[in-house]
């Protein structure tokens, strides 16, 4: 069938590519953009609806913003761990 080398994931040119270090600036910019879009949309929608449903929309917007921050911090930590395991950690 195939040799053991067929089971190893290698790039087509045979060289190994190390993961790049985390890009803190782009992650901060992306987080800011996501929070701005969610905040403005949730605020406008909550103010438009008003009353108890508007309050629920405000609460959902707050929950979503916390989720965005947690997601982006998690992605940064995963990138730092990958970079440190490959030996190219930023210290």
Buried (B, 14 or more C-beta within 10 A) or exposed (E): EEEEEEEEEEEEEEEEEEEEBBEEEEBEEBBEEBBEEBBEEBBEBBEEBEEEEBEEBBEBBEEBBEEBEEEBEEBBEEBBEBBBEBEEEEE
